Amino acid sequence: MGAFEQVKSVMFDLDNTLIVRRLSLEKLSYYVTRFFFPTQEEKHEQIRKQFCACFISGYDRRAECFEQFKRMSGMDPAIDYKRFVEMWTFYYPFCTVRDPGAEVALQLRQRGYAVSILTNGQSVFQNAKIDVAGFREWFSPIVISEEIGFEKPDVRAFQIACGMTGFRPEQTAYIGDYGANDIVGARNAGMLPIWYSAYMTWDEAIPRAAVEIDSLWKLLDLFPVIEAGQ
């Protein structure tokens, strides 16, 4: 039996997989210019681009990104990191933008697959994004690292999430954008890792995923309808 024929459960990463960080940052950048550069309207477009460039990764330390952005944009030195984070924490979830192919999860459910989420991050913050994106009714379970005490790529995070779905790792495909966390972690946990390449470049120091897709809709080419009794 091939690897795909064993799969009964499809588990997703959240950031830069089901939601698009770049587009979410673009929306957040309007709040940044409104609150921190209110008298510099002629520079707002440039500042928004600088903001997105500084924070696009999502895997760099946010405090360091803030200092870089502060230097590039000429932000008032009196604005400290705490004030900036308060703005980010409140407004960013409301800026959440779904990936164009996120609704593939509903199609997979119709085909008989369990669909779930495993994401790193803080519970309040990730749950807010999930609710704004409308994912609460689509995925079950929704597993957040802060709530289980382990972060990807720790295999225990994947094992706990699989246990909550009721399916074994070898019956589970994991789709994510970040090689070091998503692909390596899922592979080490015994799952079938699928790299979603739309938003991140591959770290060539890491063995590539056996399966790569550039659109979530391509999952429908990989996972056929589960026939009754299988």
C-alpha positions as CSV (number, residue, x, y, z in Angstrom):
1,M,0.0,0.0,0.0
2,G,1.5,3.4,-1.0
3,A,2.0,6.2,1.5
4,F,-1.0,8.2,0.2
5,E,-3.3,5.2,0.3
6,Q,-2.7,4.9,4.0
7,V,-3.7,8.6,4.7
8,K,-7.0,9.1,6.5
9,S,-6.1,12.4,8.3
10,V,-4.7,15.7,6.8
11,M,-3.2,18.1,9.3
12,F,-2.3,21.7,8.4
13,D,0.1,24.3,9.7
14,L,-1.6,27.7,10.1
15,D,0.7,30.7,9.3
16,N,1.8,30.9,5.7
17,T,-0.2,27.8,5.0
18,L,-3.8,28.3,5.7
19,I,-3.3,32.1,6.2
20,V,-1.0,34.4,4.2
21,R,1.4,36.4,6.4
22,R,2.4,38.9,3.7
23,L,-1.2,40.0,3.0
24,S,-2.0,40.1,6.7
25,L,1.1,42.3,7.3
26,E,0.0,44.6,4.4
27,K,-3.3,45.2,6.2
28,L,-1.6,45.7,9.6
29,S,0.8,48.2,8.0
30,Y,-2.1,50.7,7.7
31,Y,-2.6,50.6,11.4
32,V,1.1,51.2,11.9
33,T,1.2,54.3,9.8
34,R,-2.1,55.6,11.4
35,F,-0.9,55.2,14.9
36,F,2.9,55.8,14.7
37,F,3.3,58.2,11.7
38,P,0.0,60.3,11.7
39,T,1.6,63.5,10.4
40,Q,3.8,61.8,7.6
41,E,1.1,60.9,5.1
42,E,3.5,61.6,2.2
43,K,5.7,58.7,3.5
44,H,3.0,56.2,4.4
45,E,3.4,54.0,1.3
46,Q,7.2,53.8,1.8
47,I,6.8,53.1,5.5
48,R,4.3,50.3,4.9
49,K,6.7,48.6,2.5
50,Q,9.5,48.9,5.0
51,F,7.3,47.4,7.7
52,C,6.3,44.4,5.6
53,A,10.0,43.9,4.6
54,C,11.2,43.9,8.2
55,F,8.5,41.5,9.5
56,I,7.9,39.2,6.5
57,S,9.8,36.1,7.9
58,G,7.8,35.4,11.0
59,Y,10.7,33.3,12.3
60,D,13.0,36.2,13.3
61,R,12.9,37.8,16.7
62,R,10.2,40.4,16.6
63,A,12.1,42.8,18.9
64,E,15.0,42.8,16.5
65,C,12.7,43.3,13.5
66,F,11.2,46.3,15.4
67,E,14.6,47.9,16.0
68,Q,15.4,47.4,12.3
69,F,12.1,48.9,11.3
70,K,12.5,51.8,13.7
71,R,15.8,52.7,12.1
72,M,14.6,52.4,8.5
73,S,11.4,54.3,9.0
74,G,12.7,57.1,11.3
75,M,10.1,56.2,13.9
76,D,9.9,58.5,16.9
77,P,12.5,57.2,19.4
78,A,10.0,57.7,22.2
79,I,7.9,54.8,20.9
80,D,9.1,51.7,22.7
81,Y,8.7,48.0,21.8
82,K,6.1,47.4,24.5
83,R,3.7,50.0,22.9
84,F,4.4,48.5,19.5
85,V,3.6,45.0,20.6
86,E,0.4,46.1,22.2
87,M,-0.7,47.5,18.8
88,W,0.4,44.3,17.0
89,T,-1.3,41.9,19.5
90,F,-4.6,43.7,19.3
91,Y,-4.9,44.5,15.6
92,Y,-3.0,41.7,13.8
93,P,-5.6,38.9,14.3
94,F,-8.2,41.2,12.7
95,C,-5.9,41.5,9.6
96,T,-5.8,37.8,9.0
97,V,-6.1,36.8,5.4
98,R,-7.0,33.3,4.3
99,D,-4.9,31.5,1.7
100,P,-6.9,31.3,-1.6
101,G,-6.9,27.5,-1.4
102,A,-7.8,27.1,2.3
103,E,-11.3,25.8,1.4
104,V,-9.6,22.7,0.1
105,A,-10.1,21.5,3.7
106,L,-13.8,21.4,3.2
107,Q,-13.3,19.4,0.0
108,L,-11.1,16.9,1.9
109,R,-13.7,16.5,4.6
110,Q,-16.3,15.7,2.0
111,R,-13.9,13.1,0.6
112,G,-13.8,11.4,4.0
113,Y,-10.6,12.8,5.6
114,A,-10.2,14.2,9.1
115,V,-8.7,17.7,8.8
116,S,-7.0,19.4,11.7
117,I,-4.5,22.2,12.6
118,L,-1.2,22.0,14.5
119,T,0.4,25.5,14.9
120,N,3.1,27.0,17.1
121,G,2.3,30.1,19.0
122,Q,0.4,31.7,21.8
123,S,-3.1,30.4,22.5
124,V,-4.9,33.7,22.6
125,F,-3.2,35.0,19.5
126,Q,-3.5,31.9,17.3
127,N,-7.1,31.3,18.4
128,A,-8.0,34.9,17.4
129,K,-6.6,34.4,13.9
130,I,-8.4,31.1,13.6
131,D,-11.7,32.7,14.5
132,V,-11.2,35.7,12.2
133,A,-10.3,33.3,9.3
134,G,-13.5,31.3,10.0
135,F,-11.6,28.1,10.6
136,R,-13.3,27.1,13.9
137,E,-15.9,24.9,12.3
138,W,-13.7,23.6,9.6
139,F,-10.9,21.8,11.6
140,S,-10.9,19.5,14.5
141,P,-8.9,19.4,16.6
142,I,-7.1,22.7,16.5
143,V,-3.8,22.2,18.4
144,I,-1.7,25.1,19.6
145,S,1.8,24.6,21.0
146,E,1.3,26.8,24.1
147,E,-1.7,24.6,25.1
148,I,0.2,21.3,24.8
149,G,3.6,22.4,26.1
150,F,5.6,21.4,23.0
151,E,6.5,23.3,19.8
152,K,7.2,22.0,16.3
153,P,9.6,20.5,15.3
154,D,9.5,18.5,18.6
155,V,8.0,15.2,17.6
156,R,5.9,15.2,20.7
157,A,3.9,18.1,19.3
158,F,3.0,16.0,16.3
159,Q,2.4,12.9,18.3
160,I,0.0,14.7,20.7
161,A,-1.9,16.2,17.7
162,C,-2.2,12.8,16.1
163,G,-3.4,11.3,19.3
164,M,-6.1,14.0,19.4
165,T,-7.3,13.1,15.9
166,G,-7.5,9.4,16.6
167,F,-5.2,8.5,13.7
168,R,-1.7,7.2,13.8
169,P,1.2,9.2,12.4
170,E,1.6,7.0,9.4
171,Q,-2.1,7.6,8.6
172,T,-1.5,11.4,8.7
173,A,-0.2,13.9,6.1
174,Y,1.1,17.2,7.4
175,I,1.2,20.3,5.2
176,G,3.4,23.2,6.1
177,D,5.6,26.0,4.7
178,Y,8.7,25.9,7.0
179,G,11.1,23.1,6.3
180,A,12.9,23.1,9.7
181,N,9.7,23.0,11.7
182,D,7.0,21.5,9.6
183,I,8.7,19.0,7.2
184,V,11.5,17.8,9.5
185,G,9.3,17.6,12.5
186,A,6.5,15.7,10.7
187,R,9.0,13.3,9.0
188,N,10.6,12.5,12.3
189,A,7.2,11.8,13.9
190,G,6.5,9.2,11.2
191,M,4.0,11.4,9.3
192,L,3.8,12.1,5.5
193,P,5.2,15.6,5.2
194,I,4.1,17.9,2.3
195,W,5.9,21.1,1.7
196,Y,3.7,24.1,0.7
197,S,6.1,26.2,-1.3
198,A,3.9,29.3,-2.1
199,Y,5.5,31.6,0.5
200,M,8.9,30.3,1.7
201,T,12.1,29.3,0.0
202,W,13.6,25.9,0.8
203,D,16.6,25.6,3.1
204,E,18.9,23.4,1.0
205,A,20.7,22.1,4.1
206,I,17.5,20.1,4.9
207,P,16.5,17.0,2.9
208,R,13.6,18.0,0.7
209,A,10.1,16.8,1.3
210,A,9.1,13.9,-0.9
211,V,6.0,15.8,-1.9
212,E,5.8,19.6,-2.8
213,I,2.8,21.7,-3.8
214,D,2.5,25.3,-4.8
215,S,-1.3,25.5,-4.3
216,L,-3.4,23.9,-1.6
217,W,-5.9,22.9,-4.3
218,K,-3.3,20.4,-5.5
219,L,-4.0,18.3,-2.4
220,L,-7.1,17.1,-4.3
221,D,-4.8,15.5,-6.8
222,L,-3.1,13.6,-4.0
223,F,-6.0,12.4,-1.9
224,P,-8.9,10.6,-3.6
225,V,-12.3,9.9,-2.1
226,I,-12.1,7.4,0.8
227,E,-14.4,4.6,-0.2
228,A,-16.8,3.2,2.5
229,G,-15.2,0.4,4.4
230,Q,-11.6,1.5,3.8
